[in-house]
């Protein structure tokens, strides 16, 4: 894997004290070099017809995920939290949590949170790597999200086909370690539910 030296340097300089640079994050920053890390994020929402089609195609996934989103939020702690479900491309299908933060961060159905559009983030980077990930505070490529910590896990269907991601977002790095097991377990439960359908 070849990494852009400027991505590595900028990541190490931005990392909190005593926080080791993680190569999954550095590699993501390298993939995000086409984005401007500072300024207002360019949120993108797909059109209503496209969203309606995606919701219909993913109806079973959404049905299986909704109770898990509620459970994640119930046990999250912190000052504010959001739980969301994306499809395989990073478009949000369902979400819940702090209404103000949902609006502010455009974490409602139809918004595209793919890594290519929103930089290093829980759901988007999880979908690229295909494994659970924590993106804590300044690990986000876009500085607008440095007050957030995202914990995400992939959801796979038959034949290991990527179906989407489950993401729990909260305030700051305090939620970094506690959520990875819960989010991963919830994603596995969703997979098991879908396998029985």
PyMOL CGO cylinders between C-alpha atoms (Angstrom):
from pymol import cmd
from pymol.cgo import CYLINDER

trace = [
    CYLINDER, 0.00, 0.00, 0.00, 1.48, 3.36, -1.05, 0.3, 1, 1, 1, 1, 1, 1,
    CYLINDER, 1.48, 3.36, -1.05, 0.53, 6.32, 1.08, 0.3, 1, 1, 1, 1, 1, 1,
    CYLINDER, 0.53, 6.32, 1.08, 0.82, 9.99, 0.27, 0.3, 1, 1, 1, 1, 1, 1,
    CYLINDER, 0.82, 9.99, 0.27, 3.49, 11.50, 2.53, 0.3, 1, 1, 1, 1, 1, 1,
    CYLINDER, 3.49, 11.50, 2.53, 1.48, 14.68, 3.07, 0.3, 1, 1, 1, 1, 1, 1,
    CYLINDER, 1.48, 14.68, 3.07, -1.50, 12.64, 4.35, 0.3, 1, 1, 1, 1, 1, 1,
    CYLINDER, -1.50, 12.64, 4.35, 0.72, 10.86, 6.86, 0.3, 1, 1, 1, 1, 1, 1,
    CYLINDER, 0.72, 10.86, 6.86, 2.36, 14.09, 8.00, 0.3, 1, 1, 1, 1, 1, 1,
    CYLINDER, 2.36, 14.09, 8.00, -0.94, 15.96, 8.36, 0.3, 1, 1, 1, 1, 1, 1,
    CYLINDER, -0.94, 15.96, 8.36, -2.52, 13.07, 10.27, 0.3, 1, 1, 1, 1, 1, 1,
    CYLINDER, -2.52, 13.07, 10.27, 0.37, 12.77, 12.72, 0.3, 1, 1, 1, 1, 1, 1,
    CYLINDER, 0.37, 12.77, 12.72, 0.40, 16.54, 13.29, 0.3, 1, 1, 1, 1, 1, 1,
    CYLINDER, 0.40, 16.54, 13.29, -3.39, 16.60, 13.88, 0.3, 1, 1, 1, 1, 1, 1,
    CYLINDER, -3.39, 16.60, 13.88, -3.55, 13.57, 16.15, 0.3, 1, 1, 1, 1, 1, 1,
    CYLINDER, -3.55, 13.57, 16.15, -4.20, 14.24, 19.83, 0.3, 1, 1, 1, 1, 1, 1,
    CYLINDER, -4.20, 14.24, 19.83, -1.19, 13.85, 22.19, 0.3, 1, 1, 1, 1, 1, 1,
    CYLINDER, -1.19, 13.85, 22.19, -0.19, 10.23, 22.88, 0.3, 1, 1, 1, 1, 1, 1,
    CYLINDER, -0.19, 10.23, 22.88, -2.59, 9.06, 20.18, 0.3, 1, 1, 1, 1, 1, 1,
    CYLINDER, -2.59, 9.06, 20.18, -0.86, 6.64, 17.79, 0.3, 1, 1, 1, 1, 1, 1,
    CYLINDER, -0.86, 6.64, 17.79, -1.50, 7.12, 14.08, 0.3, 1, 1, 1, 1, 1, 1,
    CYLINDER, -1.50, 7.12, 14.08, -3.55, 4.17, 12.83, 0.3, 1, 1, 1, 1, 1, 1,
    CYLINDER, -3.55, 4.17, 12.83, -2.80, 3.03, 9.29, 0.3, 1, 1, 1, 1, 1, 1,
    CYLINDER, -2.80, 3.03, 9.29, -6.47, 2.45, 8.43, 0.3, 1, 1, 1, 1, 1, 1,
    CYLINDER, -6.47, 2.45, 8.43, -7.11, 6.13, 9.15, 0.3, 1, 1, 1, 1, 1, 1,
    CYLINDER, -7.11, 6.13, 9.15, -3.98, 7.32, 7.36, 0.3, 1, 1, 1, 1, 1, 1,
    CYLINDER, -3.98, 7.32, 7.36, -4.93, 5.23, 4.30, 0.3, 1, 1, 1, 1, 1, 1,
    CYLINDER, -4.93, 5.23, 4.30, -8.40, 6.76, 4.37, 0.3, 1, 1, 1, 1, 1, 1,
    CYLINDER, -8.40, 6.76, 4.37, -6.96, 10.27, 4.55, 0.3, 1, 1, 1, 1, 1, 1,
    CYLINDER, -6.96, 10.27, 4.55, -4.89, 9.40, 1.50, 0.3, 1, 1, 1, 1, 1, 1,
    CYLINDER, -4.89, 9.40, 1.50, -8.04, 8.35, -0.37, 0.3, 1, 1, 1, 1, 1, 1,
    CYLINDER, -8.04, 8.35, -0.37, -9.72, 11.62, 0.67, 0.3, 1, 1, 1, 1, 1, 1,
    CYLINDER, -9.72, 11.62, 0.67, -7.02, 13.94, -0.65, 0.3, 1, 1, 1, 1, 1, 1,
    CYLINDER, -7.02, 13.94, -0.65, -9.44, 15.26, -3.31, 0.3, 1, 1, 1, 1, 1, 1,
    CYLINDER, -9.44, 15.26, -3.31, -11.50, 16.91, -0.53, 0.3, 1, 1, 1, 1, 1, 1,
    CYLINDER, -11.50, 16.91, -0.53, -10.74, 20.14, 1.30, 0.3, 1, 1, 1, 1, 1, 1,
    CYLINDER, -10.74, 20.14, 1.30, -10.31, 19.25, 4.98, 0.3, 1, 1, 1, 1, 1, 1,
    CYLINDER, -10.31, 19.25, 4.98, -11.40, 22.67, 6.26, 0.3, 1, 1, 1, 1, 1, 1,
    CYLINDER, -11.40, 22.67, 6.26, -14.48, 24.78, 5.71, 0.3, 1, 1, 1, 1, 1, 1,
    CYLINDER, -14.48, 24.78, 5.71, -18.13, 23.83, 5.39, 0.3, 1, 1, 1, 1, 1, 1,
    CYLINDER, -18.13, 23.83, 5.39, -18.82, 20.23, 4.34, 0.3, 1, 1, 1, 1, 1, 1,
    CYLINDER, -18.82, 20.23, 4.34, -20.62, 19.78, 1.02, 0.3, 1, 1, 1, 1, 1, 1,
    CYLINDER, -20.62, 19.78, 1.02, -23.61, 17.68, 2.05, 0.3, 1, 1, 1, 1, 1, 1,
    CYLINDER, -23.61, 17.68, 2.05, -25.34, 15.82, -0.76, 0.3, 1, 1, 1, 1, 1, 1,
    CYLINDER, -25.34, 15.82, -0.76, -28.85, 14.36, -0.67, 0.3, 1, 1, 1, 1, 1, 1,
    CYLINDER, -28.85, 14.36, -0.67, -30.08, 12.02, -3.37, 0.3, 1, 1, 1, 1, 1, 1,
    CYLINDER, -30.08, 12.02, -3.37, -33.42, 12.83, -5.00, 0.3, 1, 1, 1, 1, 1, 1,
    CYLINDER, -33.42, 12.83, -5.00, -36.69, 11.56, -3.56, 0.3, 1, 1, 1, 1, 1, 1,
    CYLINDER, -36.69, 11.56, -3.56, -37.29, 8.96, -6.30, 0.3, 1, 1, 1, 1, 1, 1,
    CYLINDER, -37.29, 8.96, -6.30, -33.83, 7.45, -5.79, 0.3, 1, 1, 1, 1, 1, 1,
    CYLINDER, -33.83, 7.45, -5.79, -34.37, 7.37, -2.03, 0.3, 1, 1, 1, 1, 1, 1,
    CYLINDER, -34.37, 7.37, -2.03, -37.78, 5.72, -2.38, 0.3, 1, 1, 1, 1, 1, 1,
    CYLINDER, -37.78, 5.72, -2.38, -36.21, 3.05, -4.59, 0.3, 1, 1, 1, 1, 1, 1,
    CYLINDER, -36.21, 3.05, -4.59, -33.39, 2.40, -2.11, 0.3, 1, 1, 1, 1, 1, 1,
    CYLINDER, -33.39, 2.40, -2.11, -35.82, 2.20, 0.81, 0.3, 1, 1, 1, 1, 1, 1,
    CYLINDER, -35.82, 2.20, 0.81, -37.90, -0.37, -1.05, 0.3, 1, 1, 1, 1, 1, 1,
    CYLINDER, -37.90, -0.37, -1.05, -34.86, -2.42, -2.08, 0.3, 1, 1, 1, 1, 1, 1,
    CYLINDER, -34.86, -2.42, -2.08, -33.57, -2.45, 1.50, 0.3, 1, 1, 1, 1, 1, 1,
    CYLINDER, -33.57, -2.45, 1.50, -36.88, -2.92, 3.32, 0.3, 1, 1, 1, 1, 1, 1,
    CYLINDER, -36.88, -2.92, 3.32, -35.80, -6.13, 5.09, 0.3, 1, 1, 1, 1, 1, 1,
    CYLINDER, -35.80, -6.13, 5.09, -32.47, -4.59, 6.12, 0.3, 1, 1, 1, 1, 1, 1,
    CYLINDER, -32.47, -4.59, 6.12, -34.22, -1.54, 7.56, 0.3, 1, 1, 1, 1, 1, 1,
    CYLINDER, -34.22, -1.54, 7.56, -36.77, -3.65, 9.42, 0.3, 1, 1, 1, 1, 1, 1,
    CYLINDER, -36.77, -3.65, 9.42, -34.00, -5.76, 10.96, 0.3, 1, 1, 1, 1, 1, 1,
    CYLINDER, -34.00, -5.76, 10.96, -31.90, -2.71, 11.88, 0.3, 1, 1, 1, 1, 1, 1,
    CYLINDER, -31.90, -2.71, 11.88, -34.47, -0.38, 13.48, 0.3, 1, 1, 1, 1, 1, 1,
    CYLINDER, -34.47, -0.38, 13.48, -34.70, -2.14, 16.88, 0.3, 1, 1, 1, 1, 1, 1,
    CYLINDER, -34.70, -2.14, 16.88, -30.90, -2.32, 17.01, 0.3, 1, 1, 1, 1, 1, 1,
    CYLINDER, -30.90, -2.32, 17.01, -30.59, 1.41, 16.33, 0.3, 1, 1, 1, 1, 1, 1,
    CYLINDER, -30.59, 1.41, 16.33, -32.94, 2.07, 19.24, 0.3, 1, 1, 1, 1, 1, 1,
    CYLINDER, -32.94, 2.07, 19.24, -30.99, -0.26, 21.53, 0.3, 1, 1, 1, 1, 1, 1,
    CYLINDER, -30.99, -0.26, 21.53, -27.64, 1.32, 20.63, 0.3, 1, 1, 1, 1, 1, 1,
    CYLINDER, -27.64, 1.32, 20.63, -29.02, 4.76, 21.44, 0.3, 1, 1, 1, 1, 1, 1,
    CYLINDER, -29.02, 4.76, 21.44, -30.48, 3.55, 24.75, 0.3, 1, 1, 1, 1, 1, 1,
    CYLINDER, -30.48, 3.55, 24.75, -27.05, 2.39, 25.95, 0.3, 1, 1, 1, 1, 1, 1,
    CYLINDER, -27.05, 2.39, 25.95, -24.83, 5.04, 24.36, 0.3, 1, 1, 1, 1, 1, 1,
    CYLINDER, -24.83, 5.04, 24.36, -24.37, 7.61, 27.14, 0.3, 1, 1, 1, 1, 1, 1,
    CYLINDER, -24.37, 7.61, 27.14, -22.69, 10.95, 26.47, 0.3, 1, 1, 1, 1, 1, 1,
    CYLINDER, -22.69, 10.95, 26.47, -24.27, 14.33, 25.79, 0.3, 1, 1, 1, 1, 1, 1,
    CYLINDER, -24.27, 14.33, 25.79, -25.69, 13.45, 22.39, 0.3, 1, 1, 1, 1, 1, 1,
    CYLINDER, -25.69, 13.45, 22.39, -25.77, 10.40, 20.13, 0.3, 1, 1, 1, 1, 1, 1,
    CYLINDER, -25.77, 10.40, 20.13, -26.97, 9.38, 16.69, 0.3, 1, 1, 1, 1, 1, 1,
    CYLINDER, -26.97, 9.38, 16.69, -27.37, 5.88, 15.30, 0.3, 1, 1, 1, 1, 1, 1,
    CYLINDER, -27.37, 5.88, 15.30, -27.78, 5.37, 11.58, 0.3, 1, 1, 1, 1, 1, 1,
    CYLINDER, -27.78, 5.37, 11.58, -28.03, 2.70, 8.93, 0.3, 1, 1, 1, 1, 1, 1,
    CYLINDER, -28.03, 2.70, 8.93, -26.60, 3.18, 5.44, 0.3, 1, 1, 1, 1, 1, 1,
    CYLINDER, -26.60, 3.18, 5.44, -26.88, 1.16, 2.28, 0.3, 1, 1, 1, 1, 1, 1,
    CYLINDER, -26.88, 1.16, 2.28, -23.82, -0.34, 0.59, 0.3, 1, 1, 1, 1, 1, 1,
    CYLINDER, -23.82, -0.34, 0.59, -22.97, 2.99, -1.06, 0.3, 1, 1, 1, 1, 1, 1,
    CYLINDER, -22.97, 2.99, -1.06, -23.12, 5.06, 2.15, 0.3, 1, 1, 1, 1, 1, 1,
    CYLINDER, -23.12, 5.06, 2.15, -26.55, 6.63, 1.65, 0.3, 1, 1, 1, 1, 1, 1,
    CYLINDER, -26.55, 6.63, 1.65, -28.46, 6.85, 4.94, 0.3, 1, 1, 1, 1, 1, 1,
    CYLINDER, -28.46, 6.85, 4.94, -31.60, 4.71, 5.05, 0.3, 1, 1, 1, 1, 1, 1,
    CYLINDER, -31.60, 4.71, 5.05, -32.64, 5.21, 8.68, 0.3, 1, 1, 1, 1, 1, 1,
    CYLINDER, -32.64, 5.21, 8.68, -31.42, 7.17, 11.69, 0.3, 1, 1, 1, 1, 1, 1,
    CYLINDER, -31.42, 7.17, 11.69, -32.35, 8.29, 15.17, 0.3, 1, 1, 1, 1, 1, 1,
    CYLINDER, -32.35, 8.29, 15.17, -31.01, 10.24, 18.10, 0.3, 1, 1, 1, 1, 1, 1,
    CYLINDER, -31.01, 10.24, 18.10, -30.43, 13.90, 18.87, 0.3, 1, 1, 1, 1, 1, 1,
    CYLINDER, -30.43, 13.90, 18.87, -32.81, 15.84, 16.57, 0.3, 1, 1, 1, 1, 1, 1,
    CYLINDER, -32.81, 15.84, 16.57, -30.59, 18.94, 16.51, 0.3, 1, 1, 1, 1, 1, 1,
    CYLINDER, -30.59, 18.94, 16.51, -27.49, 16.96, 15.56, 0.3, 1, 1, 1, 1, 1, 1,
    CYLINDER, -27.49, 16.96, 15.56, -29.40, 14.91, 12.99, 0.3, 1, 1, 1, 1, 1, 1,
    CYLINDER, -29.40, 14.91, 12.99, -30.33, 18.15, 11.23, 0.3, 1, 1, 1, 1, 1, 1,
    CYLINDER, -30.33, 18.15, 11.23, -26.96, 19.83, 11.68, 0.3, 1, 1, 1, 1, 1, 1,
    CYLINDER, -26.96, 19.83, 11.68, -24.92, 16.86, 10.41, 0.3, 1, 1, 1, 1, 1, 1,
    CYLINDER, -24.92, 16.86, 10.41, -27.43, 15.82, 7.71, 0.3, 1, 1, 1, 1, 1, 1,
    CYLINDER, -27.43, 15.82, 7.71, -27.67, 12.31, 9.10, 0.3, 1, 1, 1, 1, 1, 1,
    CYLINDER, -27.67, 12.31, 9.10, -31.21, 11.75, 7.87, 0.3, 1, 1, 1, 1, 1, 1,
    CYLINDER, -31.21, 11.75, 7.87, -32.38, 9.41, 5.11, 0.3, 1, 1, 1, 1, 1, 1,
    CYLINDER, -32.38, 9.41, 5.11, -31.14, 10.28, 1.65, 0.3, 1, 1, 1, 1, 1, 1,
    CYLINDER, -31.14, 10.28, 1.65, -27.85, 11.95, 2.61, 0.3, 1, 1, 1, 1, 1, 1,
    CYLINDER, -27.85, 11.95, 2.61, -24.68, 10.45, 1.17, 0.3, 1, 1, 1, 1, 1, 1,
    CYLINDER, -24.68, 10.45, 1.17, -22.06, 9.69, 3.83, 0.3, 1, 1, 1, 1, 1, 1,
    CYLINDER, -22.06, 9.69, 3.83, -19.70, 7.72, 1.60, 0.3, 1, 1, 1, 1, 1, 1,
    CYLINDER, -19.70, 7.72, 1.60, -16.02, 8.24, 2.29, 0.3, 1, 1, 1, 1, 1, 1,
    CYLINDER, -16.02, 8.24, 2.29, -15.45, 9.70, -1.17, 0.3, 1, 1, 1, 1, 1, 1,
    CYLINDER, -15.45, 9.70, -1.17, -17.96, 12.47, -0.51, 0.3, 1, 1, 1, 1, 1, 1,
    CYLINDER, -17.96, 12.47, -0.51, -17.65, 13.11, 3.26, 0.3, 1, 1, 1, 1, 1, 1,
    CYLINDER, -17.65, 13.11, 3.26, -14.07, 12.07, 3.98, 0.3, 1, 1, 1, 1, 1, 1,
    CYLINDER, -14.07, 12.07, 3.98, -12.95, 9.67, 6.69, 0.3, 1, 1, 1, 1, 1, 1,
    CYLINDER, -12.95, 9.67, 6.69, -16.02, 8.80, 8.77, 0.3, 1, 1, 1, 1, 1, 1,
    CYLINDER, -16.02, 8.80, 8.77, -17.46, 5.77, 10.51, 0.3, 1, 1, 1, 1, 1, 1,
    CYLINDER, -17.46, 5.77, 10.51, -19.92, 4.40, 7.98, 0.3, 1, 1, 1, 1, 1, 1,
    CYLINDER, -19.92, 4.40, 7.98, -18.12, 5.55, 4.85, 0.3, 1, 1, 1, 1, 1, 1,
    CYLINDER, -18.12, 5.55, 4.85, -14.71, 4.21, 5.84, 0.3, 1, 1, 1, 1, 1, 1,
    CYLINDER, -14.71, 4.21, 5.84, -16.20, 1.02, 7.24, 0.3, 1, 1, 1, 1, 1, 1,
    CYLINDER, -16.20, 1.02, 7.24, -17.78, 0.33, 3.84, 0.3, 1, 1, 1, 1, 1, 1,
    CYLINDER, -17.78, 0.33, 3.84, -14.44, 0.84, 2.07, 0.3, 1, 1, 1, 1, 1, 1,
    CYLINDER, -14.44, 0.84, 2.07, -12.42, -1.34, 4.46, 0.3, 1, 1, 1, 1, 1, 1,
    CYLINDER, -12.42, -1.34, 4.46, -15.13, -3.93, 5.06, 0.3, 1, 1, 1, 1, 1, 1,
    CYLINDER, -15.13, -3.93, 5.06, -14.45, -4.10, 8.78, 0.3, 1, 1, 1, 1, 1, 1,
    CYLINDER, -14.45, -4.10, 8.78, -15.51, -2.41, 12.03, 0.3, 1, 1, 1, 1, 1, 1,
    CYLINDER, -15.51, -2.41, 12.03, -13.81, 0.91, 12.71, 0.3, 1, 1, 1, 1, 1, 1,
    CYLINDER, -13.81, 0.91, 12.71, -13.72, 3.78, 15.18, 0.3, 1, 1, 1, 1, 1, 1,
    CYLINDER, -13.72, 3.78, 15.18, -13.08, 7.25, 13.77, 0.3, 1, 1, 1, 1, 1, 1,
    CYLINDER, -13.08, 7.25, 13.77, -12.38, 9.42, 16.80, 0.3, 1, 1, 1, 1, 1, 1,
    CYLINDER, -12.38, 9.42, 16.80, -12.44, 13.23, 16.83, 0.3, 1, 1, 1, 1, 1, 1,
    CYLINDER, -12.44, 13.23, 16.83, -9.49, 14.58, 14.77, 0.3, 1, 1, 1, 1, 1, 1,
    CYLINDER, -9.49, 14.58, 14.77, -9.27, 11.29, 12.85, 0.3, 1, 1, 1, 1, 1, 1,
    CYLINDER, -9.27, 11.29, 12.85, -12.14, 12.60, 10.70, 0.3, 1, 1, 1, 1, 1, 1,
    CYLINDER, -12.14, 12.60, 10.70, -10.70, 14.01, 7.49, 0.3, 1, 1, 1, 1, 1, 1,
    CYLINDER, -10.70, 14.01, 7.49, -13.03, 17.00, 7.58, 0.3, 1, 1, 1, 1, 1, 1,
    CYLINDER, -13.03, 17.00, 7.58, -12.34, 19.29, 10.52, 0.3, 1, 1, 1, 1, 1, 1,
    CYLINDER, -12.34, 19.29, 10.52, -16.06, 20.08, 10.85, 0.3, 1, 1, 1, 1, 1, 1,
    CYLINDER, -16.06, 20.08, 10.85, -16.51, 16.63, 12.47, 0.3, 1, 1, 1, 1, 1, 1,
    CYLINDER, -16.51, 16.63, 12.47, -13.61, 16.78, 14.95, 0.3, 1, 1, 1, 1, 1, 1,
    CYLINDER, -13.61, 16.78, 14.95, -16.07, 17.01, 17.86, 0.3, 1, 1, 1, 1, 1, 1,
    CYLINDER, -16.07, 17.01, 17.86, -17.56, 13.62, 16.94, 0.3, 1, 1, 1, 1, 1, 1,
    CYLINDER, -17.56, 13.62, 16.94, -16.58, 9.99, 17.38, 0.3, 1, 1, 1, 1, 1, 1,
    CYLINDER, -16.58, 9.99, 17.38, -18.06, 7.41, 14.99, 0.3, 1, 1, 1, 1, 1, 1,
    CYLINDER, -18.06, 7.41, 14.99, -18.13, 3.67, 15.57, 0.3, 1, 1, 1, 1, 1, 1,
    CYLINDER, -18.13, 3.67, 15.57, -19.29, 1.59, 12.61, 0.3, 1, 1, 1, 1, 1, 1,
    CYLINDER, -19.29, 1.59, 12.61, -19.54, -2.02, 11.51, 0.3, 1, 1, 1, 1, 1, 1,
    CYLINDER, -19.54, -2.02, 11.51, -20.37, -3.51, 8.11, 0.3, 1, 1, 1, 1, 1, 1,
    CYLINDER, -20.37, -3.51, 8.11, -23.49, -5.55, 7.44, 0.3, 1, 1, 1, 1, 1, 1,
    CYLINDER, -23.49, -5.55, 7.44, -23.15, -8.39, 4.95, 0.3, 1, 1, 1, 1, 1, 1,
    CYLINDER, -23.15, -8.39, 4.95, -25.72, -10.53, 3.22, 0.3, 1, 1, 1, 1, 1, 1,
    CYLINDER, -25.72, -10.53, 3.22, -25.58, -13.83, 1.35, 0.3, 1, 1, 1, 1, 1, 1,
    CYLINDER, -25.58, -13.83, 1.35, -22.21, -14.58, -0.20, 0.3, 1, 1, 1, 1, 1, 1,
    CYLINDER, -22.21, -14.58, -0.20, -20.56, -11.91, 1.97, 0.3, 1, 1, 1, 1, 1, 1,
    CYLINDER, -20.56, -11.91, 1.97, -22.18, -9.21, -0.21, 0.3, 1, 1, 1, 1, 1, 1,
    CYLINDER, -22.18, -9.21, -0.21, -21.91, -5.80, 1.45, 0.3, 1, 1, 1, 1, 1, 1,
    CYLINDER, -21.91, -5.80, 1.45, -25.39, -4.54, 2.29, 0.3, 1, 1, 1, 1, 1, 1,
    CYLINDER, -25.39, -4.54, 2.29, -24.66, -1.50, 4.41, 0.3, 1, 1, 1, 1, 1, 1,
    CYLINDER, -24.66, -1.50, 4.41, -23.18, -0.18, 7.63, 0.3, 1, 1, 1, 1, 1, 1,
    CYLINDER, -23.18, -0.18, 7.63, -24.38, 0.49, 11.15, 0.3, 1, 1, 1, 1, 1, 1,
    CYLINDER, -24.38, 0.49, 11.15, -22.90, 3.64, 12.70, 0.3, 1, 1, 1, 1, 1, 1,
    CYLINDER, -22.90, 3.64, 12.70, -23.11, 5.10, 16.21, 0.3, 1, 1, 1, 1, 1, 1,
    CYLINDER, -23.11, 5.10, 16.21, -21.92, 8.70, 16.50, 0.3, 1, 1, 1, 1, 1, 1,
    CYLINDER, -21.92, 8.70, 16.50, -21.39, 10.61, 19.71, 0.3, 1, 1, 1, 1, 1, 1,
    CYLINDER, -21.39, 10.61, 19.71, -19.56, 13.50, 21.28, 0.3, 1, 1, 1, 1, 1, 1,
    CYLINDER, -19.56, 13.50, 21.28, -15.79, 13.37, 21.49, 0.3, 1, 1, 1, 1, 1, 1,
    CYLINDER, -15.79, 13.37, 21.49, -13.37, 10.52, 22.10, 0.3, 1, 1, 1, 1, 1, 1,
    CYLINDER, -13.37, 10.52, 22.10, -15.02, 9.45, 25.36, 0.3, 1, 1, 1, 1, 1, 1,
    CYLINDER, -15.02, 9.45, 25.36, -17.15, 6.95, 23.43, 0.3, 1, 1, 1, 1, 1, 1,
    CYLINDER, -17.15, 6.95, 23.43, -14.21, 5.52, 21.47, 0.3, 1, 1, 1, 1, 1, 1,
    CYLINDER, -14.21, 5.52, 21.47, -13.68, 2.17, 23.20, 0.3, 1, 1, 1, 1, 1, 1,
    CYLINDER, -13.68, 2.17, 23.20, -17.06, 1.39, 24.71, 0.3, 1, 1, 1, 1, 1, 1,
    CYLINDER, -17.06, 1.39, 24.71, -19.12, 1.18, 21.53, 0.3, 1, 1, 1, 1, 1, 1,
    CYLINDER, -19.12, 1.18, 21.53, -17.17, -1.03, 19.12, 0.3, 1, 1, 1, 1, 1, 1,
    CYLINDER, -17.17, -1.03, 19.12, -18.35, -4.30, 20.66, 0.3, 1, 1, 1, 1, 1, 1,
    CYLINDER, -18.35, -4.30, 20.66, -21.99, -3.18, 20.83, 0.3, 1, 1, 1, 1, 1, 1,
    CYLINDER, -21.99, -3.18, 20.83, -22.08, -1.88, 17.26, 0.3, 1, 1, 1, 1, 1, 1,
    CYLINDER, -22.08, -1.88, 17.26, -20.37, -5.00, 15.87, 0.3, 1, 1, 1, 1, 1, 1,
    CYLINDER, -20.37, -5.00, 15.87, -22.70, -7.29, 17.82, 0.3, 1, 1, 1, 1, 1, 1,
    CYLINDER, -22.70, -7.29, 17.82, -25.73, -5.37, 16.53, 0.3, 1, 1, 1, 1, 1, 1,
    CYLINDER, -25.73, -5.37, 16.53, -24.48, -5.69, 12.93, 0.3, 1, 1, 1, 1, 1, 1,
    CYLINDER, -24.48, -5.69, 12.93, -24.01, -9.44, 13.38, 0.3, 1, 1, 1, 1, 1, 1,
    CYLINDER, -24.01, -9.44, 13.38, -27.52, -9.72, 14.81, 0.3, 1, 1, 1, 1, 1, 1,
    CYLINDER, -27.52, -9.72, 14.81, -28.88, -7.94, 11.74, 0.3, 1, 1, 1, 1, 1, 1,
    CYLINDER, -28.88, -7.94, 11.74, -27.00, -10.36, 9.50, 0.3, 1, 1, 1, 1, 1, 1,
    CYLINDER, -27.00, -10.36, 9.50, -28.43, -13.32, 11.40, 0.3, 1, 1, 1, 1, 1, 1,
    CYLINDER, -28.43, -13.32, 11.40, -31.96, -11.91, 11.13, 0.3, 1, 1, 1, 1, 1, 1,
    CYLINDER, -31.96, -11.91, 11.13, -31.57, -11.41, 7.38, 0.3, 1, 1, 1, 1, 1, 1,
    CYLINDER, -31.57, -11.41, 7.38, -30.23, -14.94, 6.95, 0.3, 1, 1, 1, 1, 1, 1,
    CYLINDER, -30.23, -14.94, 6.95, -33.48, -16.29, 8.41, 0.3, 1, 1, 1, 1, 1, 1,
    CYLINDER, -33.48, -16.29, 8.41, -35.66, -14.30, 6.00, 0.3, 1, 1, 1, 1, 1, 1,
]
cmd.load_cgo(trace, "trace")
